[in-house]
Amino acid sequence: MASEVYVKMSDWALKSSGATIDTQRTSETYDCKENWGCRVLWFFCTANPPDTILEPDVSPGNCWSFRGHQGQVVIRLPARVHVTAITVQHVFKEVSPSGTDISAPRDVAVFLMDADGEEETLLGTFTYGVAKEAIQTFPLKNAPLPRAFAYIKLLVKSNWGNPAYTCIYRVQVHGKMAKPESLD
């Protein structure tokens, strides 16, 4: 059964609304078959693509994993947005396929980017707490900026102790859509 959690703010990082992953600027998906334990329990390990984090299904095991404790994902939003907050979700260790929460992201930085990646603006940093709720929303201290952006980068600086991989279940981007530019 799929578990869905809704935050009472607009979500600009929803695949069904047009958000996509910039795979050229996103960390490579972790292939769990390199892990001995995963080879033994192969039915628990599937390599989900990065756009898994843009879907509301946060069933245990339905996450995107990247190798190691540091990595990034770049999300192309369906419109230019004045971003004000980010929501990150992981599952509780009690329902995790591994029985732990050490693969959850810990320290995260959020950057806004222009389309070609030449300009990055740090919007804020936060720590995802595994002892707190599974879904956590982080208001961004430097938001909103006067300029709206269509690309957002989540840079995971550390996880909660898994040296092999980090899992992200869901990312939501909140804010207000920029007003269309006039044709004059």
C-alpha positions as CSV (number, residue, x, y, z in Angstrom):
1,M,0.0,0.0,0.0
2,A,1.4,3.4,-1.0
3,S,1.8,5.9,1.8
4,E,1.1,9.5,0.8
5,V,1.7,12.6,2.9
6,Y,0.5,16.0,1.9
7,V,2.0,19.3,3.0
8,K,-0.4,22.3,2.8
9,M,1.8,24.2,0.4
10,S,2.2,24.1,-3.3
11,D,4.7,21.5,-4.5
12,W,6.7,22.5,-7.6
13,A,8.8,19.3,-7.6
14,L,5.9,17.0,-8.6
15,K,6.5,14.8,-11.7
16,S,2.8,14.9,-12.7
17,S,3.0,18.7,-12.7
18,G,6.0,18.7,-15.1
19,A,9.0,18.6,-12.8
20,T,11.9,16.6,-14.1
21,I,15.4,15.6,-13.0
22,D,18.5,17.1,-14.7
23,T,20.3,13.7,-15.0
24,Q,23.5,15.4,-16.3
25,R,24.0,17.3,-13.1
26,T,22.6,14.6,-10.7
27,S,24.6,12.0,-8.9
28,E,24.7,8.5,-10.4
29,T,22.1,6.0,-9.0
30,Y,23.5,3.5,-6.6
31,D,23.5,-0.1,-8.0
32,C,22.8,-2.1,-4.9
33,K,23.9,-5.3,-6.6
34,E,27.5,-4.2,-5.8
35,N,26.6,-4.7,-2.1
36,W,27.0,-8.3,-0.9
37,G,24.0,-8.1,1.4
38,C,21.9,-6.9,-1.5
39,R,23.0,-9.8,-3.7
40,V,21.7,-12.1,-1.0
41,L,18.5,-10.2,-0.6
42,W,18.1,-9.1,-4.2
43,F,14.3,-8.8,-3.9
44,F,14.7,-5.9,-1.5
45,C,17.0,-4.0,-3.8
46,T,15.9,-2.2,-6.9
47,A,17.7,0.7,-8.4
48,N,14.9,3.3,-8.7
49,P,15.7,6.3,-11.0
50,P,16.2,9.8,-9.5
51,D,12.7,10.9,-10.5
52,T,11.3,8.6,-7.9
53,I,11.7,11.5,-5.5
54,L,9.2,13.5,-7.5
55,E,6.4,11.0,-6.9
56,P,4.1,10.9,-3.8
57,D,4.6,7.1,-3.3
58,V,6.8,6.8,-0.3
59,S,6.3,3.1,0.3
60,P,9.3,1.5,2.2
61,G,12.0,0.8,-0.4
62,N,10.6,3.2,-3.0
63,C,13.5,5.7,-2.8
64,W,16.3,6.9,-5.0
65,S,19.8,6.0,-3.8
66,F,23.1,7.4,-4.7
67,R,26.6,6.0,-3.9
68,G,28.2,7.1,-0.6
69,H,27.2,9.8,1.9
70,Q,27.5,12.8,-0.4
71,G,25.7,13.5,-3.6
72,Q,23.3,15.8,-5.4
73,V,20.1,16.0,-7.4
74,V,19.1,18.8,-9.7
75,I,15.4,19.3,-10.2
76,R,13.9,21.3,-13.1
77,L,10.7,22.9,-11.9
78,P,7.8,23.2,-14.3
79,A,7.9,27.1,-13.9
80,R,10.2,29.8,-12.6
81,V,9.5,29.9,-8.8
82,H,10.4,32.1,-5.9
83,V,11.3,29.2,-3.6
84,T,10.5,29.6,0.1
85,A,10.8,26.1,1.6
86,I,11.9,22.5,1.0
87,T,10.3,19.3,2.3
88,V,12.3,16.1,2.5
89,Q,11.0,12.7,3.4
90,H,12.5,9.4,4.5
91,V,10.8,6.4,6.2
92,F,11.0,5.5,9.8
93,K,13.6,2.8,10.6
94,E,10.7,0.5,11.9
95,V,9.4,0.2,8.3
96,S,12.6,0.5,6.4
97,P,13.6,-2.6,4.4
98,S,17.0,-2.5,6.1
99,G,15.6,-1.9,9.5
100,T,17.7,1.2,10.0
101,D,17.6,4.9,9.1
102,I,21.3,5.4,8.6
103,S,20.9,5.9,4.8
104,A,18.7,9.0,5.4
105,P,20.2,12.3,4.3
106,R,21.6,14.4,7.2
107,D,23.2,17.7,6.3
108,V,21.7,19.3,3.1
109,A,22.4,22.5,1.2
110,V,19.8,24.0,-1.2
111,F,21.0,26.0,-4.2
112,L,19.0,27.8,-6.9
113,M,20.5,27.5,-10.4
114,D,20.2,29.1,-13.8
115,A,19.5,26.8,-16.8
116,D,23.1,26.3,-17.8
117,G,24.4,25.8,-14.3
118,E,26.7,28.8,-14.5
119,E,25.1,30.6,-11.6
120,E,24.3,29.0,-8.2
121,T,22.7,30.8,-5.3
122,L,22.8,29.2,-1.9
123,L,19.3,29.4,-0.5
124,G,19.9,27.6,2.8
125,T,21.2,24.6,4.7
126,F,19.4,22.3,7.1
127,T,19.7,19.0,8.9
128,Y,17.2,16.2,8.4
129,G,16.6,14.6,11.8
130,V,15.9,10.9,11.8
131,A,14.5,11.1,15.4
132,K,11.8,13.6,14.2
133,E,8.9,13.1,11.8
134,A,9.5,11.3,8.6
135,I,8.4,14.3,6.6
136,Q,10.2,17.5,7.5
137,T,9.7,21.0,6.0
138,F,12.6,23.5,6.1
139,P,11.8,27.2,5.6
140,L,14.8,28.7,3.7
141,K,16.4,31.6,5.5
142,N,17.6,33.4,2.4
143,A,14.2,33.2,0.6
144,P,12.5,34.5,-1.2
145,L,15.0,36.0,-3.6
146,P,13.9,38.8,-5.9
147,R,14.6,36.6,-8.9
148,A,12.8,33.3,-9.6
149,F,14.5,30.1,-10.7
150,A,13.5,27.0,-12.6
151,Y,16.3,24.8,-11.3
152,I,17.0,23.7,-7.7
153,K,20.0,21.7,-6.5
154,L,19.8,19.6,-3.3
155,L,23.4,18.9,-2.2
156,V,23.5,16.1,0.4
157,K,26.7,16.7,2.4
158,S,26.2,13.7,4.8
159,N,23.9,10.9,5.8
160,W,23.3,9.2,9.2
161,G,26.2,6.7,8.9
162,N,25.7,4.4,5.8
163,P,29.0,4.4,4.0
164,A,27.6,2.7,0.9
165,Y,24.6,4.8,-0.1
166,T,22.1,7.5,0.8
167,C,18.4,7.2,0.1
168,I,16.0,10.0,-0.6
169,Y,12.3,9.1,-0.7
170,R,10.6,12.4,-1.5
171,V,11.5,16.1,-2.1
172,Q,9.0,18.9,-2.4
173,V,9.8,22.5,-3.4
174,H,7.5,25.2,-2.1
175,G,7.1,28.8,-3.2
176,K,5.2,31.1,-5.5
177,M,5.3,31.0,-9.3
178,A,6.9,34.1,-10.9
179,K,4.7,36.4,-12.8
180,P,4.9,35.9,-16.5
181,E,7.3,38.4,-18.1
182,S,5.5,40.9,-20.3
183,L,5.9,40.8,-24.1
184,D,6.6,44.5,-24.4
